[in-house]
Amino acid sequence: MRILSIVPCPTYANTERFPCVARFDVEVEGRLRLYNLRLLRAPDGTHLTYAPSVAGKRCATFTPDFAKELTAAAMAALGGRTANDKLSAA
């Protein structure tokens, strides 16, 4: 799994119960690329990964284990950056 790019979400846009931490693109085993995934922070401080929505529905879902892998990879790639740091994860 390789994070292709990751961009922190602007802090002014984080008024939701599960605020967006970052948006990212990932390549899985050189066979699958997923774009515009959202890294969210839950009220208890844990982080979650969600696929984008199309017509009000998520266009993909992930098994719990795969979602944890995606989240861990995104957190590692983010490395504490904020919305002012818009660099590629490569």
N, C-alpha and C positions, 0 to 999 in steps of 0.2 A: 504494500500500500504506500502510495506517495502523494503527499499534498502538493498539488500543482500551483495553487495560489491561495492566499488567505488575506482578508482585509478586515480589520476591526470595524465593528458597527459604530456609527457616531453616537456619542453618549446622549445627545439631545433627543434621539429617537427612542430611547429606552424607557418608555413609560408603561410598558406591558408588565404583567405579572411574571412572565418568563422573558426577561430582556435579552435581546440579541447581543452576543459578545462579538461574533465575527461571522462572515460569510466566506465559504471556501469551496474549492474545486479539488477533486481527488481522483487519482487513477488507481484502480484495484487490479493487482497482478498483471498489469500490462494489457488487460483485456476489456476493461470497463472504465469509463470515465463518467463521473457524476459532477454536475455543475450547480452552483448557487445553493449549496447546502448551508443550513443555519446552525451555528453553535449557540445554544441558549443557556442561560443560567437559571436554574430552578430556585424557588424561594428558600429551599434548605441549603443552597450554596453549591449543589452538584451541577454538573454540566450535561447537556443532552444535545444530540444531533437530530435535526429534522430535514426532510427533503422539502423542496419548494412546493407550493400549491399551484394548481392549475384549475380554473373554474371552481374555486372554493374547496378543492379536494387535493390531498397530497398525491403527488405523482409517483411516489415510491415509499415503501416502508422497509424497515430493516429488522432482522432478528435481534434480540437483545444483545447477544455476544458481538455481532457485527457492529451494532450501534455503539457499543463500548469501545471497540477498536477504532472506529471513525472518530469518536470523541477524543480518545487519547492521542491519536495522531494529530488532530487539529489543535489540541491544547499544547502539544509539544512544538508544533510549527508556529503557533502564535507567540510562544515564549514571552508573555507578559507585555506585548506591544499594545498600544492604544490606538484610537481612531486617528491620531495625528501621524502615525507611522504606516504608510500604505506601500509596503514592499512585497514583492513576490516571495513565496516560501521556498522557491527553488534554491 
